[in-house]
Amino acid sequence: MTAEILFASLRIATPELILAVGALALLMIGVFSGDKSTNTVMGLSVALLVVVGLWIIFAPATGEAFGGVYVADAFGNFMKVLALIGAIVAMILSVGHGRVEPIGRFEYPVLLVLATLGILLMISANNLISLYMALELQSLALYVICAINRESLRSTEAGLKYFVLGALSSGMLLYGMSLVYGFTGNTGFNEIATVLASETRSLGLVFGLVFVLAGLAFKISAVPFHMWTPDVYEGAPTTVTAFLAAAPKVGAMAIFVRIVVDAFQPVFADWQQIVVFISIASMLLGAFAAIGQKNIKRLMAYSSISHMGYALVGLAAGTQAGVSGVLIYMAVYMGMTLGTFACILAMRRKDVGNVESVDDLAGLASSNPFMALILTAMMFSLAGIPPLAGFFGKYYVFLAAIEAKLYPLAVIGVIASVVGAYYYLRIVKIMWFDDAKDGGFEKASGELRIVYALSGLFVVAFIVFGGALGNAVDAAAKTFF
């Protein structure tokens, strides 16, 4: 690689370069200043993520870099901005919650930045090797922050479970990649697609495809690779759970879309069957398993499983409309989820600290009507009730499935939505009609109130500004078609 090509590649990958250098600088600040620098490092981390997001928006790059292993395009830029918004909001939630429960470790924001760096690199991966390296950079940071509260047995257990199951999924992914390389002779997405288009696909390649998709399904919490999600969501610190539910899901879904629509498009009939199965299983398990949950974080874990199933409905269509539906759904899902977790972080009582039981929301409408109103809007939106944002997310993915003549998939999705509405509406009923038991919650910090207020505005007013988001989504989806 000549110096000219290297500098051109670095220019295309400037956002990731800024994040990498910034993370190292923040680490040095923390090392030389100690734990007293946690708030400073946290604030600088938020600023760093905002700078990278603005760079992608106002100076978007396109083209391949580093010999084709990295690609920048409209699809990648859109998903990167979405992931950065999720990371920024999760960091702001950490700042707000840190006022009542200080984190006390400067490594926390640095690890969040490194995880975000891995997510951005994963979104732009154009090669199986670069995909794996980015995925591991993200995952290793996430394993640590899940267990960062060393004084909590639940947090340590969550980190260990995530690590062990993540290692299993990583092995499956690597095995699948080795099979794909063995039967195509290439690791680049474009080269793999060219080989598959020019010859009859073999059984060994199908096995490789199954293992690759299994490894990626683990990252988006899709059935049957969902088993880590409820335990990790419940055990990890709530601010970490909020991050897990947002940015990494966006990154994993982005590479899921890129690898099947780009690298494996010639074997569409094979991967479509896998995606349809994963989608149906995720929607149904998430809908039924959440019914009996008493812990609101575990409930949100099963909710996320079902929502990933809904997003995959659009991908199963394999069309531009389907990919557009996936992108809109991920944007809507992230807005709803972050607002809900802001409300969960605000569930704090004076004597016992944060509470997580669904029953603790009893009487919230009388003690904190504004928060009850916002959380009601979130629940209605997650249930897909019009005219809130969640309805439009489901509408676009189901419409894409119907246009692709996947009628059974769309029908099962609607049935799962009806079942899922039960546990969302149950929370609404508890907030508005049940009597409070132990008084109201403490006043939430300004950061938490701002986040759930903005999320509520996004959910309620989506019908007003959804057109601008739709235009950006259509431009991103055209990358592959």
Backbone torsions as a table, in degrees:
resi	resn	phi	psi	omega
1	MET	NA	121.5	-179.6
2	THR	-74.3	164.6	-179.9
3	ALA	-61.9	-36.8	-179.0
4	GLU	-64.6	-43.8	178.7
5	ILE	-66.7	-38.2	179.7
6	LEU	-62.4	-45.8	-179.9
7	PHE	-66.6	-36.4	176.9
8	ALA	-64.4	-40.0	178.2
9	SER	-65.2	-42.5	179.6
10	LEU	-63.6	-34.9	179.0
11	ARG	-66.3	-40.8	178.9
12	ILE	-66.6	-36.2	-177.6
13	ALA	-96.0	26.9	-177.6
14	THR	-56.7	-43.6	-179.7
15	PRO	-56.8	-44.9	179.1
16	GLU	-67.8	-35.1	178.6
17	LEU	-64.5	-42.3	177.8
18	ILE	-61.4	-43.8	-179.5
19	LEU	-64.7	-41.8	-178.1
20	ALA	-64.8	-48.9	179.8
21	VAL	-65.3	-41.0	179.0
22	GLY	-62.2	-40.3	179.0
23	ALA	-63.4	-41.4	178.4
24	LEU	-65.6	-39.7	178.8
25	ALA	-64.9	-42.5	178.1
26	LEU	-63.9	-36.7	177.9
27	LEU	-63.7	-41.4	178.6
28	MET	-65.3	-39.7	177.5
29	ILE	-60.2	-44.5	180.0
30	GLY	-66.4	-40.9	-178.4
31	VAL	-62.8	-43.6	-175.3
32	PHE	-84.4	-18.8	-179.4
33	SER	-103.2	-18.7	179.3
34	GLY	83.2	-171.9	-175.7
35	ASP	-66.3	-18.0	179.1
36	LYS	-68.0	-12.3	-179.4
37	SER	-90.9	6.3	-174.8
38	THR	-55.2	-48.4	-178.2
39	ASN	-64.4	-38.8	178.5
40	THR	-64.2	-47.2	-179.8
41	VAL	-63.7	-37.7	178.7
42	MET	-62.7	-46.6	179.3
43	GLY	-63.1	-42.6	178.9
44	LEU	-66.7	-32.5	178.0
45	SER	-65.1	-43.7	177.3
46	VAL	-60.7	-45.3	179.7
47	ALA	-61.3	-40.8	179.9
48	LEU	-62.4	-44.8	179.5
49	LEU	-65.1	-37.7	178.0
50	VAL	-64.4	-42.3	179.2
51	VAL	-60.9	-44.9	-179.9
52	VAL	-64.1	-42.1	177.9
53	GLY	-61.3	-43.8	178.3
54	LEU	-65.4	-36.2	178.4
55	TRP	-61.4	-45.1	-178.9
56	ILE	-66.0	-36.6	-178.6
57	ILE	-71.2	-45.6	-172.1
58	PHE	-97.4	-14.6	176.4
59	ALA	-135.8	58.5	-176.2
60	PRO	-67.1	139.0	179.3
61	ALA	-104.3	152.5	174.1
62	THR	-137.2	149.4	178.7
63	GLY	123.2	172.2	179.4
64	GLU	-98.6	151.7	-178.3
65	ALA	-138.6	160.3	176.6
66	PHE	54.0	47.1	175.8
67	GLY	74.0	22.0	176.5
68	GLY	92.0	1.1	179.6
69	VAL	-81.3	-13.9	-179.7
70	TYR	-126.3	135.4	179.0
71	VAL	-133.1	136.9	174.6
72	ALA	-115.2	125.9	-179.9
73	ASP	-151.3	179.0	-176.6
74	ALA	-62.3	-39.1	178.3
75	PHE	-61.3	-49.1	-179.6
76	GLY	-63.1	-41.1	-179.4
77	ASN	-63.7	-40.7	179.0
78	PHE	-63.2	-48.3	-177.9
79	MET	-67.6	-32.1	177.4
80	LYS	-66.0	-43.7	178.3
81	VAL	-61.7	-41.6	178.9
82	LEU	-62.0	-45.8	179.9
83	ALA	-64.6	-38.7	179.5
84	LEU	-66.6	-38.2	176.5
85	ILE	-61.0	-44.2	178.1
86	GLY	-60.9	-42.9	-179.9
87	ALA	-67.0	-40.5	-179.8
88	ILE	-64.3	-46.2	-179.4
89	VAL	-64.4	-41.4	177.7
90	ALA	-62.1	-37.2	178.0
91	MET	-68.1	-39.6	178.2
92	ILE	-64.7	-39.2	175.8
93	LEU	-61.2	-37.4	177.9
94	SER	-65.4	-38.4	177.9
95	VAL	-63.5	-47.0	-178.7
96	GLY	-64.3	-43.4	-178.8
97	HIS	-73.4	-26.3	179.9
98	GLY	-65.6	-15.8	177.9
99	ARG	-69.8	-29.5	-179.7
100	VAL	-104.4	-28.1	175.9
101	GLU	-132.3	83.8	-176.5
102	PRO	-58.6	137.7	178.7
103	ILE	-72.2	-43.5	174.3
104	GLY	74.9	6.8	180.0
105	ARG	-133.2	120.9	-178.2
106	PHE	-70.3	-18.4	-179.8
107	GLU	-64.6	-27.1	-175.2
108	TYR	-57.7	-56.5	179.3
109	PRO	-64.5	-32.0	178.5
110	VAL	-64.8	-41.9	178.2
111	LEU	-65.4	-36.8	176.3
112	LEU	-62.7	-40.7	178.4
113	VAL	-64.8	-42.7	179.5
114	LEU	-66.0	-38.2	176.3
115	ALA	-63.1	-40.8	178.1
116	THR	-64.7	-38.3	176.0
117	LEU	-59.4	-44.6	177.4
118	GLY	-61.6	-37.7	179.0
119	ILE	-63.9	-45.5	-179.5
120	LEU	-63.5	-42.2	178.8
121	LEU	-65.1	-36.5	179.5
122	MET	-66.1	-40.2	179.7
123	ILE	-62.3	-33.8	-178.5
124	SER	-95.1	4.5	-179.2
125	ALA	-63.2	133.9	179.3
126	ASN	-127.3	20.2	-175.1
127	ASN	-154.3	145.8	-178.4
128	LEU	-60.8	-36.0	-178.5
129	ILE	-70.6	-45.9	179.0
130	SER	-66.1	-33.1	175.6
131	LEU	-61.6	-46.6	-177.7
132	TYR	-66.4	-42.0	-179.8
133	MET	-62.5	-43.1	179.6
134	ALA	-66.9	-40.0	-179.6
135	LEU	-62.6	-40.7	-179.9
136	GLU	-71.7	-35.9	176.4
137	LEU	-60.3	-44.4	177.7
138	GLN	-65.4	-47.4	-173.0
139	SER	-66.0	-43.0	-177.6
140	LEU	-62.1	-38.5	177.3
141	ALA	-67.4	-39.1	-179.6
142	LEU	-67.9	-37.2	177.7
143	TYR	-57.5	-41.8	-176.1
144	VAL	-71.6	-45.2	-175.8
145	ILE	-71.1	-23.1	174.7
146	CYS	-65.3	-32.5	-178.1
147	ALA	-106.0	21.1	-172.1
148	ILE	-70.9	-23.6	176.5
149	ASN	-86.0	85.2	-172.3
150	ARG	-67.9	-18.0	179.4
151	GLU	-83.0	-7.4	-179.5
152	SER	-105.0	122.9	177.9
153	LEU	-64.0	-38.5	179.9
154	ARG	-62.4	-42.0	-179.4
155	SER	-66.0	-43.6	178.5
156	THR	-62.5	-42.0	178.6
157	GLU	-63.7	-41.0	179.5
158	ALA	-62.4	-44.9	179.4
159	GLY	-62.8	-40.3	-179.1
160	LEU	-67.9	-43.7	179.0
161	LYS	-62.9	-43.3	-180.0
162	TYR	-62.9	-40.1	-179.0
163	PHE	-65.7	-48.1	-176.5
164	VAL	-64.3	-48.4	-179.4
165	LEU	-70.2	-32.7	176.0
166	GLY	-65.0	-37.7	176.8
167	ALA	-64.2	-38.7	176.7
168	LEU	-61.7	-47.1	-179.4
169	SER	-65.8	-34.6	178.2
170	SER	-64.1	-40.3	177.2
171	GLY	-64.4	-40.5	177.7
172	MET	-63.1	-42.2	-179.9
173	LEU	-62.8	-45.3	-179.8
174	LEU	-63.8	-39.9	178.9
175	TYR	-63.2	-43.7	177.4
176	GLY	-62.0	-41.6	178.3
177	MET	-62.4	-40.3	179.5
178	SER	-64.2	-38.1	177.1
179	LEU	-66.6	-43.4	178.5
180	VAL	-61.3	-43.2	178.3
181	TYR	-64.6	-40.5	-178.8
182	GLY	-63.8	-35.2	-175.6
183	PHE	-96.0	-10.6	177.2
184	THR	-117.4	-22.1	-179.5
185	GLY	76.9	12.3	-177.6
186	ASN	-141.7	156.7	173.4
187	THR	-116.2	-14.6	178.1
188	GLY	-74.5	141.1	-178.0
189	PHE	-61.2	-45.3	-178.0
190	ASN	-64.8	-40.7	-179.4
191	GLU	-67.6	-39.6	178.2
192	ILE	-61.4	-44.3	179.5
193	ALA	-61.9	-39.7	179.9
194	THR	-63.9	-43.9	179.5
195	VAL	-64.9	-44.3	-178.6
196	LEU	-64.9	-32.3	-179.5
197	ALA	-75.3	-20.6	-173.7
198	SER	-100.5	-6.1	-179.3
199	GLU	-144.8	164.2	178.2
200	THR	-73.1	130.4	-178.0
201	ARG	-70.0	145.8	-177.1
202	SER	-99.7	166.1	178.7
203	LEU	-65.0	-36.9	179.2
204	GLY	-62.1	-37.2	178.1
205	LEU	-65.7	-38.3	178.5
206	VAL	-62.6	-40.6	176.1
207	PHE	-61.2	-42.7	178.0
208	GLY	-61.5	-42.9	178.1
209	LEU	-60.0	-42.6	-179.8
210	VAL	-61.8	-44.8	-178.5
211	PHE	-68.8	-37.7	177.6
212	VAL	-63.3	-46.9	179.5
213	LEU	-67.1	-31.4	176.3
214	ALA	-64.1	-43.1	178.2
215	GLY	-63.2	-39.0	179.1
216	LEU	-74.9	-33.4	178.6
217	ALA	-62.5	-32.4	176.6
218	PHE	-59.6	-40.1	-175.9
219	LYS	-71.3	-25.3	177.8
220	ILE	-100.5	8.9	177.7
221	SER	62.9	38.2	-179.8
222	ALA	-90.6	144.0	177.2
223	VAL	-66.1	138.6	6.9
224	PRO	-96.4	26.5	-178.8
225	PHE	-112.9	36.6	-173.7
226	HIS	-100.9	-5.7	-164.0
227	MET	-59.7	-23.3	-179.8
228	TRP	-76.9	-25.1	-166.3
229	THR	-61.5	-53.6	-177.5
230	PRO	-60.5	-43.1	-178.2
231	ASP	-67.6	-41.5	-179.4
232	VAL	-71.0	-41.0	177.5
233	TYR	-59.7	-41.6	-177.6
234	GLU	-74.7	-41.2	-173.4
235	GLY	-81.1	-34.2	-178.2
236	ALA	-68.7	152.7	173.1
237	PRO	-53.0	143.5	-172.3
238	THR	-60.4	-34.3	177.8
239	THR	-64.9	-36.0	176.9
240	VAL	-68.6	-41.0	177.8
241	THR	-59.6	-40.1	178.2
242	ALA	-60.8	-40.6	178.0
243	PHE	-66.7	-45.4	179.9
244	LEU	-57.8	-36.5	-176.0
245	ALA	-77.2	-10.8	-173.6
246	ALA	-113.9	-86.2	-169.9
247	ALA	-59.5	-49.7	-179.3
248	PRO	-62.1	-32.1	177.9
249	LYS	-65.4	-40.5	178.8
250	VAL	-63.3	-45.7	-179.7
251	GLY	-63.4	-44.2	-179.4
252	ALA	-65.8	-40.0	178.4
253	MET	-67.0	-35.7	179.1
254	ALA	-62.1	-47.1	-178.7
255	ILE	-72.7	-29.1	174.6
256	PHE	-60.1	-47.5	178.7
257	VAL	-63.6	-46.4	-175.0
258	ARG	-63.2	-42.0	-173.0
259	ILE	-73.6	-34.1	-179.4
260	VAL	-82.4	-38.6	-177.4
261	VAL	-79.1	-27.6	-177.1
262	ASP	-96.9	-64.6	-173.6
263	ALA	-73.7	-40.7	-172.9
264	PHE	-108.0	21.7	179.1
265	GLN	-59.1	-38.3	179.7
266	PRO	-63.3	-21.7	177.0
267	VAL	-108.8	45.0	-177.1
268	PHE	-54.0	-42.7	-176.7
269	ALA	-62.0	-31.7	-179.1
270	ASP	-74.7	-51.1	-176.7
271	TRP	-74.5	-23.3	177.2
272	GLN	-62.7	-40.5	178.8
273	GLN	-61.6	-41.0	179.9
274	ILE	-64.7	-46.1	-177.8
275	VAL	-65.0	-40.4	178.4
276	VAL	-61.6	-44.2	179.1
277	PHE	-62.4	-48.2	-179.6
278	ILE	-61.3	-40.2	-179.3
279	SER	-63.3	-49.9	-179.0
280	ILE	-62.7	-46.1	-178.8
281	ALA	-61.8	-40.5	-178.8
282	SER	-68.1	-44.7	179.9
283	MET	-61.0	-45.7	-175.5
284	LEU	-72.9	-45.2	179.6
285	LEU	-64.3	-44.4	179.3
286	GLY	-60.7	-37.2	-178.3
287	ALA	-70.1	-44.6	-174.3
288	PHE	-83.8	-36.1	-176.2
289	ALA	-70.8	-24.9	-177.7
290	ALA	-78.0	-16.1	-173.9
291	ILE	-59.4	-41.5	-175.1
292	GLY	-92.4	8.1	-175.9
293	GLN	-76.8	134.9	176.7
294	LYS	-100.6	-27.1	179.2
295	ASN	-88.4	127.5	-172.9
296	ILE	-69.4	-28.0	177.7
297	LYS	-71.5	-38.4	175.1
298	ARG	-66.8	-37.4	176.8
299	LEU	-60.7	-42.3	178.8
300	MET	-68.0	-28.1	176.5
301	ALA	-65.0	-48.9	178.4
302	TYR	-66.9	-32.3	175.3
303	SER	-61.9	-42.1	-179.8
304	SER	-65.6	-36.3	177.5
305	ILE	-60.6	-46.8	-179.3
306	SER	-66.4	-37.1	-178.6
307	HIS	-69.8	-32.9	174.1
308	MET	-65.1	-34.1	175.2
309	GLY	-63.1	-42.0	177.2
310	TYR	-62.2	-42.2	-179.7
311	ALA	-62.5	-38.3	-179.4
312	LEU	-69.1	-18.0	175.1
313	VAL	-58.7	-44.2	178.6
314	GLY	-64.9	-41.3	-179.1
315	LEU	-65.0	-34.9	-179.4
316	ALA	-60.7	-26.6	178.8
317	ALA	-65.7	-31.6	177.9
318	GLY	68.6	21.4	-178.3
319	THR	-117.3	171.3	176.7
320	GLN	-62.3	-40.4	178.2
321	ALA	-63.1	-36.3	178.9
322	GLY	-66.7	-44.6	178.2
323	VAL	-64.3	-40.2	176.2
324	SER	-59.7	-41.5	178.1
325	GLY	-61.8	-40.5	178.2
326	VAL	-61.5	-45.3	-177.7
327	LEU	-64.7	-44.8	177.8
328	ILE	-62.3	-42.1	-178.1
329	TYR	-62.8	-42.6	-179.3
330	MET	-65.5	-38.0	177.4
331	ALA	-64.3	-45.2	-179.7
332	VAL	-66.2	-45.1	-179.4
333	TYR	-59.3	-42.6	-178.9
334	MET	-64.9	-41.2	178.2
335	GLY	-62.9	-42.9	179.9
336	MET	-66.7	-43.1	-174.9
337	THR	-68.3	-44.1	-179.4
338	LEU	-64.8	-38.7	176.9
339	GLY	-64.4	-39.6	179.0
340	THR	-66.0	-41.7	179.9
341	PHE	-70.8	-27.6	173.0
342	ALA	-63.6	-39.8	176.4
343	CYS	-67.5	-38.5	178.8
344	ILE	-63.9	-40.3	177.3
345	LEU	-65.1	-27.1	179.1
346	ALA	-81.3	-3.3	178.0
347	MET	-80.8	78.9	-173.8
348	ARG	-133.7	126.5	177.8
349	ARG	-103.5	153.1	-171.9
350	LYS	-61.3	-43.0	-172.5
351	ASP	-90.5	-31.2	-172.5
352	VAL	-109.4	-5.5	-178.5
353	GLY	79.3	-149.4	-177.3
354	ASN	-72.0	137.8	176.1
355	VAL	-117.4	153.0	-172.5
356	GLU	-128.6	-1.4	-178.9
357	SER	-75.5	142.2	176.9
358	VAL	-60.4	-36.6	-178.9
359	ASP	-66.0	-19.7	177.9
360	ASP	-68.2	-13.6	178.5
361	LEU	-82.0	-1.8	-178.1
362	ALA	-58.5	131.7	177.8
363	GLY	74.9	12.8	-178.2
364	LEU	-61.9	-31.8	-178.4
365	ALA	-62.0	-30.5	179.9
366	SER	-86.6	-32.3	-177.9
367	SER	-88.3	-32.1	-179.9
368	ASN	-147.6	77.7	-174.0
369	PRO	-61.4	-33.2	-178.6
370	PHE	-66.6	-46.6	178.3
371	MET	-64.1	-38.6	178.0
372	ALA	-62.6	-39.3	179.6
373	LEU	-65.3	-44.4	179.6
374	ILE	-63.9	-46.9	-178.4
375	LEU	-65.8	-32.2	175.2
376	THR	-63.8	-44.8	177.5
377	ALA	-60.7	-39.8	178.7
378	MET	-63.3	-45.0	-178.9
379	MET	-64.9	-43.6	177.1
380	PHE	-61.1	-39.9	-179.6
381	SER	-68.7	-43.5	177.0
382	LEU	-60.7	-32.4	177.8
383	ALA	-75.5	-14.4	179.0
384	GLY	84.3	31.2	-178.7
385	ILE	-87.8	127.3	179.2
386	PRO	-70.9	155.2	1.9
387	PRO	-98.2	32.5	-177.8
388	LEU	-77.6	167.9	-171.9
389	ALA	-59.6	-39.6	-177.7
390	GLY	-59.2	-32.5	178.3
391	PHE	-63.6	-43.9	-177.6
392	PHE	-68.3	-35.1	176.2
393	GLY	-59.2	-47.8	179.6
394	LYS	-69.1	-35.4	-179.2
395	TYR	-59.6	-44.7	-176.2
396	TYR	-70.2	-39.4	-179.7
397	VAL	-72.7	-38.2	178.2
398	PHE	-68.1	-37.7	178.2
399	LEU	-62.7	-42.0	178.3
400	ALA	-63.0	-39.4	178.6
401	ALA	-65.5	-40.4	179.3
402	ILE	-66.1	-41.3	178.6
403	GLU	-63.8	-29.7	178.6
404	ALA	-88.5	8.7	178.8
405	LYS	64.1	28.8	174.3
406	LEU	-94.7	61.2	-174.0
407	TYR	-63.0	-44.2	179.2
408	PRO	-60.0	-37.6	179.7
409	LEU	-63.1	-44.2	179.4
410	ALA	-65.3	-40.7	179.8
411	VAL	-64.0	-44.4	178.5
412	ILE	-63.1	-37.3	177.0
413	GLY	-61.7	-42.5	178.2
414	VAL	-65.3	-41.8	178.9
415	ILE	-62.8	-43.7	178.7
416	ALA	-62.9	-35.1	178.0
417	SER	-64.9	-40.2	179.0
418	VAL	-64.4	-43.8	178.7
419	VAL	-64.0	-44.4	-179.3
420	GLY	-64.0	-27.8	-180.0
421	ALA	-61.5	-24.7	-177.8
422	TYR	-59.9	-51.6	-174.4
423	TYR	-76.5	-23.6	173.1
424	TYR	-70.1	-45.7	-179.5
425	LEU	-68.7	-26.9	176.2
426	ARG	-63.4	-39.1	177.2
427	ILE	-64.2	-41.4	178.1
428	VAL	-61.5	-44.0	178.8
429	LYS	-60.5	-43.5	-179.9
430	ILE	-62.8	-40.9	-178.1
431	MET	-66.9	-39.7	-169.6
432	TRP	-98.6	-25.5	-171.9
433	PHE	-118.5	-16.6	178.9
434	ASP	-88.5	153.7	179.8
435	ASP	-84.7	141.0	178.5
436	ALA	-67.1	144.8	-177.6
437	LYS	-101.5	-45.3	-172.1
438	ASP	-122.4	29.8	-178.3
439	GLY	81.6	-178.8	-176.6
440	GLY	-86.4	179.2	177.6
441	PHE	-83.8	161.3	172.8
442	GLU	-66.3	159.2	178.0
443	LYS	-65.8	128.8	-178.2
444	ALA	-74.0	155.7	177.7
445	SER	-66.2	161.6	-178.8
446	GLY	-60.6	-37.2	-179.5
447	GLU	-63.3	-43.9	-179.9
448	LEU	-64.0	-42.6	-179.1
449	ARG	-64.7	-38.9	179.3
450	ILE	-64.6	-43.5	-177.5
451	VAL	-64.0	-48.9	-177.3
452	TYR	-73.9	-23.5	174.6
453	ALA	-69.8	-44.6	179.2
454	LEU	-66.4	-38.7	177.3
455	SER	-63.8	-40.7	177.1
456	GLY	-62.3	-40.4	177.5
457	LEU	-62.9	-42.7	179.1
458	PHE	-60.5	-45.0	-177.0
459	VAL	-67.4	-42.8	-174.9
460	VAL	-77.2	-40.6	-174.2
461	ALA	-96.9	15.8	-177.9
462	PHE	-59.0	-34.3	-178.3
463	ILE	-63.5	-22.0	-178.3
464	VAL	-82.3	-50.6	-175.1
465	PHE	-107.2	11.5	179.4
466	GLY	-65.2	-23.1	-180.0
467	GLY	-63.1	-40.6	178.7
468	ALA	-64.1	-41.3	177.1
469	LEU	-64.5	-39.3	179.4
470	GLY	-62.1	-38.7	178.2
471	ASN	-64.2	-42.8	178.7
472	ALA	-65.1	-38.2	179.9
473	VAL	-66.5	-43.3	179.8
474	ASP	-62.5	-40.5	178.5
475	ALA	-64.5	-37.5	-179.8
476	ALA	-70.2	-41.1	-177.2
477	ALA	-67.9	-25.7	-179.7
478	LYS	-67.8	-12.3	179.0
479	THR	-54.9	-35.5	-173.6
480	PHE	-100.5	-6.1	-172.6
481	PHE	-128.6	NA	NA
